[in-house]
Amino acid sequence: MIKYFGNKIASDLYHKGVCRTLPRQFWKRAIHLLEIMEAVEDLEELKRKGFPPNIRLHQLSGNRKGEWAIDIHKTSGWRITFRFENSEFIDVKVEDYH
């Protein structure tokens, strides 16, 4: 379950189905991943339901230690980042890491 969003991009995509920042060709995939995050109870379930084919769930390091990321598109640089605590997704953001 998503407890709260950390940026307007993620919130707009989830609540409105549109946003101004993320390129339009990635909207459907990002919305799908956010809907899965809302429905699952743990990270293993997120991995299983995040098909196709691999969401590349991974922990971040350095000053982002404690956060996780999943790719919206593997080569575009767009990903969803979050913290996972008590079976809830916290500070969910859609961001370009390039």
C-alpha positions in Angstrom: 0.0 0.0 0.0 1.2 3.5 -0.8 1.2 5.6 2.3 2.3 8.9 0.7 3.9 10.3 -2.4 7.2 12.2 -2.4 6.7 14.2 -5.5 4.0 15.7 -7.8 4.9 13.5 -10.7 4.0 10.3 -8.9 0.9 11.8 -7.2 -0.4 13.2 -10.5 0.1 9.9 -12.4 -1.6 7.8 -9.7 -4.5 10.2 -9.0 -5.0 11.9 -12.4 -3.4 9.5 -14.9 -1.3 12.3 -16.4 1.6 14.5 -15.6 3.7 17.1 -17.2 7.2 15.9 -16.6 7.4 12.2 -17.4 7.4 11.6 -21.2 3.9 10.4 -22.3 5.3 7.0 -23.7 6.1 6.0 -20.1 2.8 7.0 -18.4 1.0 3.6 -18.8 3.9 1.6 -17.4 4.4 4.0 -14.5 0.7 4.0 -13.6 0.6 0.2 -13.8 3.6 -0.1 -11.4 2.0 2.4 -9.0 -1.2 0.4 -9.0 0.7 -2.7 -8.3 2.5 -1.0 -5.4 -0.9 0.0 -4.0 -2.1 -3.6 -4.1 0.9 -5.6 -2.8 1.9 -6.3 0.8 5.7 -7.0 0.4 8.6 -6.5 -2.0 8.6 -10.2 -3.1 5.0 -9.8 -4.3 6.0 -6.5 -6.0 8.7 -8.4 -7.9 6.2 -11.2 -9.0 3.5 -8.8 -10.1 5.8 -6.2 -11.7 6.0 -8.2 -15.0 7.0 -7.6 -17.8 9.7 -8.8 -17.7 11.7 -7.5 -14.8 11.2 -4.4 -12.7 14.8 -4.4 -11.6 13.9 -3.9 -8.0 17.1 -2.7 -6.2 18.3 -0.9 -3.1 19.9 2.4 -3.5 23.2 3.3 -1.9 25.2 6.3 -0.7 23.1 9.2 0.5 20.0 7.3 -0.7 20.7 4.2 1.5 17.4 2.8 2.8 15.5 3.6 -0.4 14.5 1.3 -3.2 14.0 1.8 -6.9 12.2 0.1 -9.8 12.7 0.9 -13.4 9.9 2.4 -15.4 12.0 1.9 -18.6 15.4 0.3 -18.4 17.3 2.7 -20.6 15.4 6.0 -20.3 16.6 6.7 -16.7 13.0 7.0 -15.4 12.3 5.1 -12.2 10.1 4.9 -9.2 11.9 5.4 -5.9 10.5 4.7 -2.4 11.1 3.6 1.1 9.4 0.4 2.4 8.4 0.3 6.0 5.7 -1.7 7.9 4.3 -3.1 4.6 3.8 0.4 3.2 5.5 2.3 0.4 6.6 5.7 1.7 7.9 8.8 -0.1 7.1 7.3 -3.5 8.6 9.4 -6.3 8.9 9.2 -10.1 12.3 10.6 -11.1 14.9 10.6 -13.8 18.2 9.6 -12.3 20.3 10.7 -15.3 
